[in-house]
Amino acid sequence: MHAPEPTRSRDTYDYAVIRVVPRVEREEFVNVGVILSCPAAKFLEARIEIDEARLRALDPSIDLDTVRRHLSAIEAICAGGPGSGPIGLLPQRARFHWLTAKRSSIIQTSPIHLGRCTHVTDAVEHLMDRMVRVPRE
C-alpha cells in the first residue's frame, strides 16, 4: 500500500486580462495577455502574445511598434527593479494595482479576477490558453 501524497497548498491569486483597444471610441478590443499576482508565492508576471492580424482587423492603421513598446513596459514593471522606472520600484501589490487601474487608453485591463492554484506558472499558461490564444480546431 502506498502512502497518500501530501496535500499541496493552494495559493490565491489575482489576475487581469490585458487588452489592446485600437480605436477607443469603438470599444472593440483584442486580449493580448494576462497579469497575474500571487502574494503568497511573491509572484507578479505579465505574459503577452500579440496577434497582429486580429489587431489589424480592428484597425488597419494601428501602430504596432507603439503597442509593443507599451506592452513591454507592463512586463518591465511586473519584473521590477532597476530599469523598470519609478513604478517598477514599488512593492509587488502596488505595481499590480497600478497596472490594473482603469484607463481609457489603447492599452487597458479587464476587471481583476480571483483564482486558486498550486503552481502559478501553470495558472498563467492556463489563463493565456483560455483568455488570449485563439482556440485551435
C-alpha positions in Angstrom: 0.0 0.0 0.0 1.3 3.5 -1.0 1.2 6.3 1.4 -1.0 9.2 0.3 0.7 12.2 -1.3 1.0 15.1 1.0 -1.7 17.7 0.3 -0.3 20.7 -1.6 -1.4 24.1 -0.5 -3.4 26.1 -3.0 -2.5 29.8 -3.3 -4.9 32.5 -4.1 -4.0 34.8 -7.0 -5.4 37.8 -8.7 -5.3 38.4 -12.4 -6.4 40.8 -15.1 -6.5 40.3 -18.9 -4.5 42.9 -20.9 -6.5 44.3 -23.8 -5.5 46.4 -26.8 -8.3 48.7 -27.9 -7.1 50.1 -31.2 -10.0 52.6 -31.5 -11.1 53.5 -28.0 -14.3 55.2 -29.3 -15.5 51.9 -30.8 -14.7 49.9 -27.6 -13.6 46.8 -29.6 -10.6 45.0 -28.2 -8.3 42.1 -28.6 -7.0 40.2 -25.5 -3.2 40.2 -25.7 -2.0 39.0 -22.3 -2.5 38.5 -18.6 -1.1 39.9 -15.4 -1.0 37.5 -12.5 -0.2 38.4 -8.9 0.2 35.8 -6.2 1.4 37.5 -2.9 2.0 34.1 -1.2 4.4 33.0 -3.9 5.9 36.5 -4.2 4.9 36.3 -7.9 4.0 39.1 -10.3 4.2 38.5 -14.0 2.7 39.7 -17.3 2.6 37.3 -20.2 1.9 38.8 -23.6 1.3 37.4 -27.1 0.2 39.8 -29.8 -2.0 38.6 -32.6 -1.2 41.2 -35.2 -3.8 40.0 -37.7 -6.6 40.3 -35.2 -5.5 43.8 -34.2 -5.2 44.9 -37.9 -8.7 43.6 -38.5 -10.0 46.2 -36.0 -7.7 49.0 -37.2 -5.6 48.5 -40.3 -3.6 51.6 -39.4 -2.7 50.6 -35.8 0.9 51.4 -34.8 2.1 48.0 -33.6 5.6 49.3 -32.7 4.0 51.7 -30.2 1.7 48.9 -28.9 4.7 46.6 -28.4 6.6 49.3 -26.6 3.7 50.0 -24.1 3.2 46.2 -23.5 6.9 45.7 -22.9 6.7 48.4 -20.2 4.0 46.3 -18.4 6.4 43.3 -18.4 9.2 45.5 -17.1 7.0 47.0 -14.3 6.0 43.4 -13.3 9.6 42.3 -13.2 10.5 45.4 -11.1 14.0 46.5 -10.1 16.4 48.9 -11.8 15.5 49.9 -15.3 11.7 49.4 -14.7 11.0 53.1 -13.9 9.6 54.6 -10.7 6.5 52.3 -10.8 8.7 49.3 -11.1 10.3 50.1 -7.7 7.0 49.9 -5.8 6.1 46.8 -3.9 4.6 44.0 -6.0 1.0 44.5 -4.9 1.2 48.2 -5.5 2.6 47.6 -9.0 -0.2 45.1 -9.7 -2.9 47.6 -8.7 -1.2 50.4 -10.6 -1.1 48.3 -13.8 -4.8 47.2 -13.4 -6.2 50.7 -12.7 -9.0 51.8 -15.0 -7.8 53.6 -18.2 -9.3 54.9 -21.4 -6.2 54.4 -23.5 -5.3 51.9 -26.2 -3.9 49.5 -23.6 -6.4 48.5 -20.9 -7.0 45.7 -18.5 -10.1 43.8 -17.5 -11.5 43.9 -14.0 -9.5 41.9 -11.5 -10.5 38.3 -11.1 -9.6 35.8 -8.4 -8.3 32.2 -8.7 -6.5 29.4 -6.8 -3.7 27.2 -7.9 -0.8 25.1 -6.7 1.6 26.4 -9.4 1.4 30.0 -10.5 3.3 29.4 -13.8 0.7 26.7 -14.7 -2.0 29.2 -13.9 -0.5 31.8 -16.2 -0.4 29.3 -19.1 -4.0 28.2 -18.4 -5.2 31.8 -18.5 -3.3 32.5 -21.7 -4.9 29.5 -23.3 -8.3 30.4 -22.1 -8.3 34.2 -22.4 -5.8 35.2 -25.1 -4.9 32.4 -27.5 -7.3 31.6 -30.3 -8.5 28.0 -29.8 -7.2 25.6 -32.5 -9.5 23.1 -34.1 
